[in-house]
Amino acid sequence: MVLFANAQLATVGTYDGETLELVFPPGKEFGAKKIEDKRGELVEVLEALFGITPRVLCTVRAGMVPEAEPESDDPPSPEAAEALVKEQFGAEVVEVEED
């Protein structure tokens, strides 16, 4: 929950195939710190979903975060979350066969 809530504050600044920069708006240093604290969990999720294990860098600066949409009590649908990650990361879903 901590990872999910704070990741929503960020947008992808850059991804060069090795380092993923997550950009947080000014005043959201706490969110950036929480993502840094949960960095290992984030990388596990990215590996499970997209087969990547980037170095994660959290940056706080103006100009990279899109205008916030009105807040909703409803979480995004799995389809909407997948579409957002594909858009921001340029990623594809990796199908995993279960043993």
N, C-alpha and C positions, 0 to 999 in steps of 0.2 A: 504494500500500500504506500509506503514512504517513497519508494522508487517511482511508482506510477504517478503519484500526486506531483512530485517535484519535476519529473520529466516533462510534464505538460507545460511547465513554465519556459522550457527551452525550445530552441529551433536549431537545426543543423547549420553550423557556420561553414565548416569545410569537412571533407572526407577525401583523403588522398590514397586510400587503399590500405593505409596503416594506422593513421591517426584520425579519430573522429572528434571534431570540435563541437561541443554543445554550447550555444550562446544563450546566456540569461540576461534579461533586461536589468538596468540599474535598480538597485534596491532589493534584488532577489539573490543576494549573496548566500543567504541561508539555504535556498534551494540548490544552488550550485554546490555548496558544502555537503548537503545530504546526498546528492548524486555521487560526489567523490567518495563519500563514506560507503556507498553501495555499488561502487564501480565494478567489483567482481561479479555481483548479481546481474548488473546490466550487460556485461560482456557474455555471461552465460545465456541470457535471453537472446542476444544478437546472434550468438553461435547457433543456438537451437533453431531460431527462425530463419536466419539467412546464411549460416555457414561462415560468418566472419568473426574474428576476435581482435578488434581494433584496440589500440591504446586510446583511452578516453580522456579528453582534455576539456575541462569546464572553464568557460570564460564569461566574465560579466562585462557587457558593453552595450551601448545604445546602437540602434540602427539595424539590428538583425532580426528582431522578433516581430512577427506580423501583428497587426491590430488584433486585440483579443476579441473573440466572439462573445456574445452574451453568455453568462454562466448558466448552466443547466444542472439540475439535480440528477439528471439521467446520465450515466456513463455512455461513452460512444459505443456503437455497436461493434462487434468484432470485425465486420466488413469495413466500417469507417476507420477503425484503428489500423487495420492492415493497409488500406489505401493511403493513409497518412504516412505510415512508415515507408511504404514503397516510394511515395512522392519525395519525402525528405531525404531518404537514404539512397534512392535509386536501386532499391533491393528487389529481390524476387524471393518467394516462399520456397523453402527447400523441403521437399517431401521426405519424411524419414520412415523407413520401414521398421516396424516393431518386430522384435525377435519372438 
